[in-house]
Structure formats: C-alpha cells, structure tokens
Amino acid sequence: MDAASEGVAGPALAEGAADVGGRVRELRERRGMSLSELARRAAVGKATLSGLEAGTRNPTLDTLQAVAAALELPLTALLSPPPATLSGAAVQIQLLRVFDDGPVTYELYRMRVPTGLAQRSSAHQVGVTEHVTVFSGVLETGPVDDPLRAGPGEYVEWAADVPHTYAAPGPDDVLASLLIRYPRVAR
C-alpha cells in the first residue's frame, strides 16, 4: 500500500497521530536527509511533503507508506502514537499490534477492502513481505504483474518490494488480516 493508488484516496489518519509531520521531520533529519531528497526517494511532491511536515496536510495512507519506505522504516515508526485506522484508495486497515523481534518488525492489521474497489501500491523497501489471511470475500492481491487470488480461509504472501495491488472483485467486501514484515536496516 503505497504512493501510486488507483482512484481517489481519502485521508489516511482517520483517528489519532496528530503529529505525524513532526515525526517525519525528526526521522528525516536524524538520517541527515534533505526535504528534497526524501521527496525524490518517496516519489512524493516536495510541496506535499513540506505540508505534511508543517501539519497543514493530512497525508493519505499511500503517501505515508511511500515516506516510510524511503526512510527504510515500518509505517508505524512515522505514527506516534499509531492511529486506530488508516485508509487508502481501497484498503482500510486497523492496527492491532506491532511486534519487534530482533532484526525484524511485524505490523499486524485488520483489513477491509470494499467490493468493487482496487488500489495499486508502490514498492516497500527491499526485504519487506506481506502476508494476508482472508476471512470473507475474494481478494486479488500481490505483485501487479502476477496477482494472487484468495477466498475465505486462504492465505497468500509475497515480496512487497515490488508494486502490488489490492482488489475486491467479488460481490462481498473482503475482511482479512494483513501482516507486514519489515527487516531492520543496519545503520
């Protein structure tokens, strides 16, 4: 779930995380990265990023994922405290738990994809994988060039360091769990 979405993305921060801009600025500066460099790496407009840092723009989930990938961090590292719900063009996720396990961080989400909607997400940083268990509906997800299909009770996983997609082509909304695995980058 990242920068390039099909459709119109709503605000990412449905609840909480009021100081995401300050957190992004702090993490960017800690890495010695200019605003222009982060905007380039995240493929986000410099004005958008500046507005995010200044607190004058409410970022989409797609923008937050792109910035997190450019900073080589899990999404939740940008959100202090993490909000209860994030929304993209098609995907709505609710953070359930963050697990730090040595060299790996896991984020566990409850996910909903309304029927008939699709979202294209840009690549996460190298080594990130996504794991989805579908509880209801039919989900098309995974690499844009080779999407996977899963129905109730089925599990799919893929390397999320390539553009990937989420779609609910069937008659029912998709309800699923999403586990994102981020390897910790040595600095």
Secondary structure, DSSP 8 states (H G I E B T S, - for coil): --S--SS----S-SSS-TTHHHHHHHHHHHTT--HHHHHHHHT--HHHHHHHHHT-S---HHHHHHHHHHTT--GGGG-SS--SEEE-SS-EEEEEEEEEETTEEEEEEEEEE-TT-EEEE---STT-EEEEEEEES-EEEEETTS-EEE-TT-EEEEE-SS-EEEE--SSS-EEEEEEEEEE----
